[in-house]
Amino acid sequence: MVKSEGPADGVSHDAPGTASRPDPQAQRGEELLTLEELTTRVGLTVRTVRFYTSRGLIPPPIRRGRSGYYSAAHLARIELVLELQSHGFTLSAIERYVAGIPEDASPEDITLARTMLAPWQSDLPVEMDREQLEKKAGRALSAEDVATLQALGVLRVRGSSYLVASNQLAIGIRLLELGFPREVAVAAAAVYQEHGEQMAKELYEVINDKLAPLYGDATTSEHFREIMERLKPLSVGGLVSAYESAVTRAARTPGRS
């Protein structure tokens, strides 16, 4: 459940700037839900849905005259929020995660993001100022240290604060103590980015083209969701094994191109 950063039952205060806007998916003839139908479907109260809207977790409803309606994209985003809650993420962490999803993401894309949530993601980035970061690190950090931690993926700079993967910070600090060079971290990050994006694209295509069609509407199929949940640890194990094998082979012949 969401920890105590917001009302447990989602007391709603509609925020300024959350006026309804047209939805291209609805314009294509997609089924729309009333607020009552939406709350029945997801098992939430009206107050909670409005609270989610006020915090930017879901878009405003689609306006049809004086009435507001909700599309499959609204439903998929709510289910994503509920999934993140079930992992124990705080409200602020969920807001940061959801903010990274493109506004034009399809319901299928959002559902896939939810079903692919890694079981080892025990936390999302925690926002810290410099003093909090150095206290957590147990030492002062130079600009070079911060740049190396950023290249390692341990933190991201956001204005005057930092988004920190707190469960990886100790590893990053130890690498700094061992003299791990920043340029190596930058080069490794480029490799992770390039191959990570390609791997994610290919895996998405396999699941979307070969697996999802076997279960009709994969966005609502409980069978499909269970398969994805059980597939996660096996997929991760396969990736880790392949990486370890490649590193072992490379270590046997250092210096060879």
C-alpha positions in Angstrom: 0.0 0.0 0.0 1.0 3.6 -0.4 2.8 4.8 2.7 1.7 7.8 4.7 2.4 10.5 2.2 -1.2 10.9 1.3 -4.7 9.9 2.6 -5.1 6.1 2.7 -8.6 6.4 1.3 -7.6 9.0 -1.2 -9.4 12.2 0.0 -9.8 14.3 -3.1 -9.1 17.9 -3.6 -9.3 18.8 -7.3 -6.2 20.7 -8.2 -6.1 23.7 -10.6 -5.1 22.9 -14.1 -6.8 19.4 -14.2 -9.5 20.4 -16.6 -10.7 17.7 -18.9 -9.3 17.5 -22.4 -10.1 15.6 -25.6 -8.7 12.1 -25.9 -7.6 10.8 -29.3 -8.4 7.2 -28.3 -12.0 8.1 -27.4 -12.3 9.9 -30.7 -11.6 6.5 -32.4 -14.8 5.1 -30.9 -13.2 3.4 -27.9 -15.5 2.3 -25.1 -15.8 5.0 -22.4 -16.7 4.5 -18.7 -18.5 6.8 -16.4 -16.9 7.6 -13.1 -19.2 5.1 -11.4 -18.4 2.4 -13.9 -14.7 3.1 -13.5 -14.7 2.9 -9.7 -16.7 -0.4 -9.9 -14.2 -1.8 -12.4 -11.0 -0.9 -10.3 -12.5 -1.2 -6.8 -11.7 2.3 -5.8 -13.9 5.1 -4.3 -14.8 8.2 -6.3 -12.7 10.3 -3.8 -9.7 8.1 -4.6 -10.0 8.5 -8.3 -10.3 12.2 -8.0 -7.3 12.3 -5.7 -5.3 10.4 -8.3 -6.3 12.9 -10.9 -5.3 15.8 -8.6 -1.9 14.3 -8.1 -1.4 13.7 -11.9 -1.4 9.9 -11.6 -4.2 9.7 -14.2 -5.3 12.3 -16.7 -8.4 14.3 -16.3 -11.6 12.7 -17.6 -12.7 13.2 -21.2 -15.4 15.8 -21.4 -18.7 15.1 -23.2 -21.0 18.0 -22.5 -21.3 18.3 -18.8 -20.2 14.7 -18.1 -16.7 13.2 -17.8 -15.7 9.8 -19.1 -12.7 7.5 -18.7 -11.0 5.5 -21.4 -8.9 2.3 -21.4 -5.8 4.5 -20.9 -7.2 5.8 -17.7 -8.0 2.2 -16.6 -4.5 1.0 -17.5 -2.8 3.9 -15.6 -4.9 3.2 -12.5 -4.0 -0.4 -12.6 -0.3 0.6 -12.9 -0.6 2.8 -9.8 -2.3 -0.1 -7.9 0.5 -2.4 -8.9 3.2 0.0 -7.7 1.2 0.4 -4.4 1.3 -3.4 -4.0 5.1 -3.2 -4.2 5.1 -0.8 -1.3 6.2 2.3 -3.2 5.4 5.7 -1.6 3.1 8.1 -3.3 5.9 10.5 -4.3 7.8 7.5 -5.8 4.8 6.5 -7.8 4.3 10.1 -9.0 7.9 10.1 -10.3 7.5 6.8 -12.0 4.2 7.7 -13.7 5.7 11.1 -14.8 8.1 9.1 -16.9 5.3 7.5 -19.0 4.6 9.4 -22.2 1.2 11.1 -22.3 0.4 9.4 -25.6 1.2 5.9 -24.3 -1.4 3.4 -25.4 -3.3 1.2 -22.9 -1.3 -1.8 -24.2 2.0 0.0 -23.6 1.0 1.0 -20.0 -0.3 -2.6 -19.3 3.0 -4.0 -20.6 4.9 -1.6 -18.3 2.9 -2.9 -15.4 3.2 -6.6 -16.2 7.0 -6.2 -16.7 7.5 -4.4 -13.3 10.5 -6.2 -12.0 10.0 -8.2 -8.7 13.5 -7.1 -7.6 12.6 -3.4 -7.9 12.3 -3.0 -4.1 12.5 0.7 -4.3 12.2 3.6 -6.6 14.5 6.6 -6.6 14.4 8.7 -3.4 14.8 12.5 -3.7 17.6 13.9 -1.6 19.3 17.3 -1.2 23.1 17.4 -1.1 23.3 17.2 2.7 21.0 14.1 2.8 22.9 12.5 0.0 26.3 12.9 1.7 24.8 11.7 5.0 23.4 8.6 3.4 26.8 8.0 1.6 28.7 8.5 4.9 31.2 10.9 3.3 31.6 14.1 1.4 31.2 13.9 -2.3 33.1 15.9 -4.9 31.6 17.0 -8.2 33.6 14.2 -9.8 32.1 11.7 -7.4 28.6 12.8 -8.2 29.3 12.6 -11.9 30.7 9.0 -11.5 27.6 8.0 -9.4 25.4 9.5 -12.1 27.2 7.6 -14.9 26.8 4.4 -12.8 23.1 5.0 -12.7 23.1 5.3 -8.9 21.6 8.8 -9.0 20.2 11.4 -11.3 20.5 15.2 -10.9 17.2 17.1 -10.8 17.7 20.8 -10.3 19.4 21.2 -7.0 18.4 17.8 -5.7 19.2 14.2 -6.5 17.1 11.1 -7.3 18.9 8.3 -5.6 18.6 4.5 -6.0 19.2 4.1 -2.3 19.7 0.3 -2.5 22.6 0.8 -4.9 24.2 3.8 -3.2 26.5 1.7 -1.0 27.8 -0.2 -4.1 28.5 3.1 -5.9 30.3 4.5 -2.9 32.5 1.4 -2.6 33.4 1.7 -6.2 34.4 5.3 -5.6 36.6 4.2 -2.7 38.2 1.6 -5.0 39.1 4.3 -7.5 36.7 3.3 -10.2 37.3 5.8 -13.1 34.5 8.0 -14.2 35.3 7.5 -17.9 34.8 3.7 -17.5 31.4 4.4 -15.9 30.4 6.6 -18.7 31.5 4.1 -21.4 29.7 1.3 -19.5 26.5 3.4 -19.3 26.6 3.9 -23.0 26.8 0.1 -23.5 23.9 -0.5 -21.1 21.8 2.1 -22.8 22.4 0.9 -26.3 21.9 -2.8 -25.7 19.2 -2.3 -23.0 17.1 -0.4 -25.4 17.6 -3.0 -28.2 16.8 -5.8 -25.8 13.7 -4.1 -24.5 12.5 -3.5 -28.0 13.0 -7.1 -29.1 11.5 -8.5 -25.9 8.5 -6.3 -26.3 8.0 -7.5 -29.9 8.2 -11.1 -28.9 5.6 -10.7 -26.1 3.4 -8.4 -28.1 3.5 -10.4 -31.4 3.8 -14.0 -30.2 2.4 -14.2 -26.7 -0.2 -11.6 -26.1 -2.4 -12.7 -29.2 -2.8 -16.1 -27.6 -4.9 -14.7 -24.8 -7.3 -12.4 -26.6 -7.3 -9.1 -24.9 -4.1 -9.2 -23.0 -4.9 -6.0 -21.2 -7.6 -7.7 -19.2 -6.5 -11.4 -19.3 -5.7 -12.7 -15.8 -4.1 -15.7 -17.5 -1.7 -13.5 -19.4 -0.9 -11.5 -16.3 -0.1 -14.7 -14.3 2.2 -15.9 -17.1 4.0 -12.6 -17.2 4.5 -12.7 -13.4 5.9 -16.2 -13.5 8.1 -15.4 -16.5 9.8 -12.4 -14.8 12.3 -14.3 -12.6 13.1 -16.7 -15.4 13.8 -13.9 -17.8 16.0 -12.2 -15.3 17.9 -15.4 -14.5 18.5 -15.9 -18.2 19.8 -12.4 -18.7 22.1 -12.6 -15.6 23.4 -16.0 -16.8 24.2 -14.7 -20.3 25.9 -11.6 -18.8 28.0 -13.7 -16.4 29.1 -16.1 -19.2 30.1 -13.2 -21.4 32.0 -11.5 -18.7 33.8 -14.7 -17.8 34.8 -15.3 -21.4 36.1 -11.7 -21.7 38.0 -12.0 -18.4 39.9 -15.1 -19.7 41.3 -13.1 -22.6 41.9 -9.5 -21.4 43.5 -7.2 -23.9 42.2 -9.1 -26.9 40.0 -7.2 -29.3 
